[in-house]
């Protein structure tokens, strides 16, 4: 028998694609698993039915994401029948995953499916499901594929500045699903917080950055973004004393962890100048002029600076000249 072209075929409903299915397919392929997944395997002008048929017949296993949407889609049921035929003639083929559905609902649809041992996203984190799948498939694949697109691609505020609102909202849905399926995943929480911040949904951003700080206490970026979210795109003078102190504390922590990050000093100037000095309060050390000097000496990413300027109130033209020069 010829060597199968793919290690696994992913059968799913279109409605389940954002989040669960996308993340599963992305992670498996990044680990070198040969995945037949429509977004990876269908090219412009390809026959969808022919390509799916080929994927079904040339894959070693079929992961079936069983959901209410899956049971309603005729195309999904057709794929399942093809996998059942392989199960009958070849042996173990179907690897079922329950997603937003109960075993009783699956049993009512197809009793034979309910007889298969399945993993369930409601009781098992997606990371654990992926790890189990990888252990099952490892050693039966080859590498050599081009890197797939990064589905969790928000690592800094500038990653969102270049996107339109519709694309940002797509990432909000994707990261929201990832956060539900991967509770405690710091990178997912950080990405979700950045998306909320970009959308100016400040209460959610503050909550998520607070969680990111707990999950990544040694990340200067997490503390820096937390400080920016606490500013809520307001004029610093309108902050409360508690908020201003909280922001400075986050910036001091960020500076200690990222001593070469000039944006920490930028925000320190904004808070000390715009809140403490403007309200006639004693300016906490180090002095504002010291921060100005450090901004000119440290690293400032131009793209990040532009994103920060969109979310903060900077009136000091001299400072802006230093930053943009």
C-alpha positions as CSV (number, residue, x, y, z in Angstrom):
1,X,0.0,0.0,0.0
2,X,1.3,3.5,-0.9
3,X,2.4,5.8,1.9
4,X,-0.4,8.1,2.9
5,X,0.2,11.7,1.7
6,X,-1.3,13.2,5.0
7,X,-1.1,12.2,8.6
8,X,-4.5,13.5,9.4
9,X,-7.6,14.9,7.8
10,X,-9.6,17.5,9.9
11,X,-13.3,17.2,9.4
12,X,-15.2,20.1,10.8
13,X,-18.1,22.5,10.4
14,X,-17.4,25.9,9.0
15,X,-19.0,27.5,12.1
16,X,-16.3,25.9,14.3
17,X,-13.4,27.1,12.2
18,X,-12.6,30.3,14.2
19,X,-10.7,29.4,17.3
20,X,-10.9,25.6,18.0
21,X,-10.3,24.2,14.5
22,X,-7.9,26.9,13.3
23,X,-5.8,26.6,16.4
24,X,-5.7,22.8,16.3
25,X,-4.7,22.7,12.6
26,X,-2.1,25.4,13.1
27,X,-0.4,23.8,16.1
28,X,-0.3,20.3,14.5
29,X,1.2,21.6,11.3
30,X,3.8,23.6,13.2
31,X,4.8,20.4,14.9
32,X,5.5,18.8,11.5
33,X,2.3,16.9,11.2
34,X,1.0,16.6,7.6
35,X,-2.4,18.1,7.9
36,X,-5.2,18.1,5.3
37,X,-7.1,21.2,6.3
38,X,-9.1,23.3,3.8
39,X,-7.4,26.6,4.6
40,X,-4.0,24.9,4.1
41,X,-4.7,22.5,1.3
42,X,-7.2,24.1,-1.1
43,X,-5.7,26.4,-3.7
44,X,-7.3,29.0,-5.9
45,X,-9.4,27.2,-8.5
46,X,-9.2,23.8,-6.9
47,X,-12.3,21.6,-6.9
48,X,-13.5,21.5,-3.3
49,X,-15.2,18.1,-3.6
50,X,-12.3,16.5,-5.4
51,X,-9.7,17.9,-3.0
52,X,-11.7,16.7,0.0
53,X,-12.1,13.3,-1.5
54,X,-8.4,13.1,-2.0
55,X,-7.7,14.2,1.5
56,X,-10.1,11.6,2.9
57,X,-8.5,8.8,0.9
58,X,-4.8,9.8,1.4
59,X,-4.9,10.6,5.2
60,X,-3.8,8.1,7.8
61,X,-6.4,9.4,10.3
62,X,-9.4,11.7,10.4
63,X,-9.9,14.1,13.3
64,X,-13.6,14.8,13.5
65,X,-14.7,17.9,15.4
66,X,-18.2,16.8,16.5
67,X,-20.4,19.7,17.3
68,X,-24.1,20.8,16.9
69,X,-23.0,22.7,13.7
70,X,-21.2,19.6,12.4
71,X,-24.4,17.5,12.8
72,X,-26.4,20.1,10.8
73,X,-24.0,20.4,7.8
74,X,-24.5,18.0,5.0
75,X,-20.9,18.3,3.8
76,X,-19.6,17.4,7.2
77,X,-21.8,14.3,7.4
78,X,-20.5,13.3,3.9
79,X,-16.9,13.5,5.1
80,X,-17.8,11.4,8.1
81,X,-19.3,8.7,5.9
82,X,-16.0,8.6,4.0
83,X,-14.0,8.2,7.2
84,X,-16.4,5.4,8.3
85,X,-15.7,3.6,5.1
86,X,-11.9,3.8,5.9
87,X,-12.6,2.7,9.4
88,X,-14.4,-0.4,8.1
89,X,-11.8,-1.4,5.5
90,X,-8.5,-0.2,7.0
91,X,-9.1,-0.1,10.8
92,X,-8.8,2.6,13.3
93,X,-9.2,5.9,11.5
94,X,-11.6,8.3,13.3
95,X,-10.2,10.4,16.2
96,X,-13.3,12.2,17.6
97,X,-13.3,15.5,19.5
98,X,-16.5,16.8,21.1
99,X,-16.9,20.5,20.9
100,X,-19.9,22.3,22.5
101,X,-22.0,19.2,22.4
102,X,-22.8,16.4,24.8
103,X,-22.3,12.7,24.3
104,X,-26.0,12.1,24.5
105,X,-26.6,14.4,21.5
106,X,-23.9,12.5,19.5
107,X,-25.5,9.2,20.5
108,X,-28.9,10.4,19.3
109,X,-27.3,11.3,15.9
110,X,-25.2,8.2,15.4
111,X,-24.9,5.5,18.2
112,X,-21.8,4.1,16.6
113,X,-20.0,7.4,17.1
114,X,-20.9,7.5,20.8
115,X,-19.1,4.1,21.1
116,X,-15.7,5.7,20.2
117,X,-13.6,7.2,23.0
118,X,-13.5,11.0,22.4
119,X,-11.8,14.0,23.8
120,X,-14.0,16.9,24.9
121,X,-13.1,20.6,24.8
122,X,-15.6,21.2,27.6
123,X,-13.5,19.1,30.1
124,X,-10.0,19.1,28.6
125,X,-8.0,22.2,27.6
126,X,-7.2,22.5,23.9
127,X,-3.4,22.5,24.7
128,X,-3.8,19.1,26.4
129,X,-5.9,17.8,23.5
130,X,-3.2,18.9,21.0
131,X,-0.5,17.3,23.1
132,X,-2.4,14.0,23.2
133,X,-2.9,14.2,19.4
134,X,0.8,14.9,18.9
135,X,1.8,11.9,21.0
136,X,-0.5,9.7,19.0
137,X,0.7,11.0,15.6
138,X,4.4,11.6,16.2
139,X,6.9,9.3,14.4
140,X,4.5,8.8,11.5
141,X,5.1,12.0,9.5
142,X,7.7,14.0,7.6
143,X,8.7,17.6,7.7
144,X,9.4,19.9,4.9
145,X,6.2,22.0,4.7
146,X,6.5,25.8,4.4
147,X,5.6,27.5,7.7
148,X,1.8,28.1,7.9
149,X,0.4,31.5,8.7
150,X,0.5,32.4,12.4
151,X,-3.0,32.3,13.7
152,X,-2.1,33.8,17.0
153,X,-0.1,36.7,15.7
154,X,-0.7,39.6,18.2
155,X,2.5,40.1,20.2
156,X,2.6,43.9,20.5
157,X,0.3,46.8,19.9
158,X,1.9,47.7,16.6
159,X,0.7,44.3,15.2
160,X,-2.8,45.6,15.4
161,X,-2.2,49.2,14.2
162,X,-1.6,48.0,10.6
163,X,-4.9,46.1,10.5
164,X,-8.4,47.4,9.7
165,X,-11.2,47.1,12.3
166,X,-12.7,44.0,10.7
167,X,-9.4,42.2,11.0
168,X,-8.9,43.3,14.6
169,X,-12.4,42.0,15.4
170,X,-11.6,38.6,13.7
171,X,-8.6,38.3,16.1
172,X,-10.8,39.2,19.0
173,X,-13.0,36.2,18.2
174,X,-10.0,34.0,17.6
175,X,-8.3,35.0,20.8
176,X,-11.5,34.9,22.8
177,X,-12.0,31.3,21.8
178,X,-8.4,30.4,22.5
179,X,-8.7,32.0,26.0
180,X,-11.8,29.9,26.7
181,X,-10.1,26.7,25.5
182,X,-6.7,27.5,27.0
183,X,-7.4,29.1,30.5
184,X,-4.1,30.2,32.0
185,X,-2.2,30.5,28.7
186,X,-0.3,33.8,29.2
187,X,0.4,34.5,25.5
188,X,-3.3,34.2,24.7
189,X,-4.3,36.5,27.6
190,X,-1.6,39.0,26.5
191,X,-2.8,39.0,22.9
192,X,-6.5,39.4,24.0
193,X,-5.5,42.3,26.3
194,X,-3.7,44.0,23.4
195,X,-6.8,43.6,21.2
196,X,-9.0,45.1,23.8
197,X,-6.6,48.0,24.2
198,X,-6.5,48.6,20.4
199,X,-10.3,48.7,20.4
200,X,-10.2,51.1,23.3
201,X,-12.2,48.7,25.5
202,X,-10.3,49.8,28.5
203,X,-12.0,47.9,31.4
204,X,-11.5,44.6,29.6
205,X,-7.9,45.6,28.6
206,X,-7.1,46.5,32.2
207,X,-8.5,43.2,33.5
208,X,-6.6,41.1,31.0
209,X,-3.3,42.9,31.4
210,X,-3.7,42.5,35.2
211,X,-4.0,38.7,34.5
212,X,-1.0,38.9,32.1
213,X,1.1,40.5,34.8
214,X,0.2,37.7,37.2
215,X,1.0,35.0,34.5
216,X,4.2,36.8,33.3
217,X,5.5,38.7,36.3
218,X,9.0,39.0,34.7
219,X,7.6,40.5,31.4
220,X,8.4,44.1,31.2
221,X,6.1,44.5,28.2
222,X,3.2,43.2,30.3
223,X,3.7,45.9,32.9
224,X,4.3,48.6,30.3
225,X,1.1,47.8,28.4
226,X,-0.8,47.6,31.8
227,X,0.4,51.1,32.5
228,X,-0.8,52.3,29.1
229,X,-4.2,50.7,29.6
230,X,-4.6,52.4,33.0
231,X,-4.2,55.8,31.2
232,X,-7.4,55.0,29.2
233,X,-6.4,57.5,26.5
234,X,-7.3,60.3,28.8
235,X,-5.5,63.6,29.6
236,X,-3.3,62.7,32.5
237,X,-4.5,65.6,34.6
238,X,-8.0,63.9,34.9
239,X,-6.6,60.8,36.5
240,X,-7.1,60.1,40.1
241,X,-4.1,60.0,42.5
242,X,-4.5,56.3,43.0
243,X,-4.5,55.7,39.2
244,X,-1.4,57.9,38.7
245,X,0.5,56.0,41.4
246,X,-0.6,52.7,40.0
247,X,0.6,53.7,36.6
248,X,4.0,54.8,37.9
249,X,4.4,51.6,39.9
250,X,3.8,49.6,36.7
251,X,6.2,51.7,34.8
252,X,8.9,51.3,37.5
253,X,8.5,47.6,37.4
254,X,8.6,47.6,33.6
255,X,11.8,49.7,33.6
256,X,13.5,47.3,36.1
257,X,12.7,44.4,33.8
258,X,13.3,46.2,30.5
259,X,16.0,48.8,31.3
260,X,16.6,49.6,27.6
261,X,12.9,50.2,26.8
262,X,12.5,54.0,26.1
263,X,8.7,53.8,26.0
264,X,8.8,53.3,29.8
265,X,10.4,56.7,30.2
266,X,8.1,58.2,27.7
267,X,5.0,57.2,29.7
268,X,6.8,58.3,32.9
269,X,7.2,61.8,31.4
270,X,3.6,61.9,30.4
271,X,2.3,61.0,33.9
272,X,4.8,63.1,35.9
273,X,4.4,66.1,33.6
274,X,0.7,65.8,32.8
275,X,-0.6,64.7,36.2
276,X,1.8,65.5,39.1
277,X,3.2,68.8,37.8
278,X,-0.1,70.0,36.2
279,X,-1.9,69.4,39.5
280,X,0.8,71.1,41.5
281,X,1.9,67.9,43.3
282,X,5.4,66.8,44.1
283,X,6.9,64.9,41.2
284,X,8.2,61.5,42.3
285,X,11.9,60.8,41.5
286,X,13.6,60.4,39.1
287,X,13.1,63.8,37.8
288,X,11.2,64.5,34.5
289,X,14.4,65.8,32.8
290,X,16.1,62.6,33.6
291,X,13.4,60.6,31.9
292,X,13.6,63.0,28.9
293,X,17.4,62.3,28.7
294,X,16.9,58.5,29.0
295,X,14.2,58.5,26.2
296,X,16.8,59.9,23.8
297,X,19.4,57.3,24.9
298,X,17.3,54.2,24.9
299,X,15.6,52.0,22.3
300,X,12.3,53.3,20.9
301,X,10.5,51.2,18.3
302,X,8.9,53.6,15.8
303,X,5.9,51.4,15.1
304,X,5.2,50.9,18.8
305,X,5.6,54.6,19.4
306,X,3.0,55.4,16.7
307,X,0.6,53.0,18.4
308,X,1.3,54.4,21.8
309,X,0.7,58.0,20.5
310,X,-2.7,56.9,19.3
311,X,-3.6,55.8,22.8
312,X,-2.0,58.5,25.0
313,X,-2.1,62.3,25.2
314,X,1.2,63.8,24.4
315,X,1.4,67.6,24.4
316,X,5.2,68.0,24.8
317,X,6.4,68.9,21.3
318,X,10.0,68.9,22.5
319,X,9.7,65.4,23.7
320,X,7.9,64.3,20.4
321,X,10.8,65.8,18.4
322,X,13.3,63.7,20.4
323,X,11.2,60.6,19.9
324,X,10.6,61.1,16.2
325,X,14.1,62.4,15.4
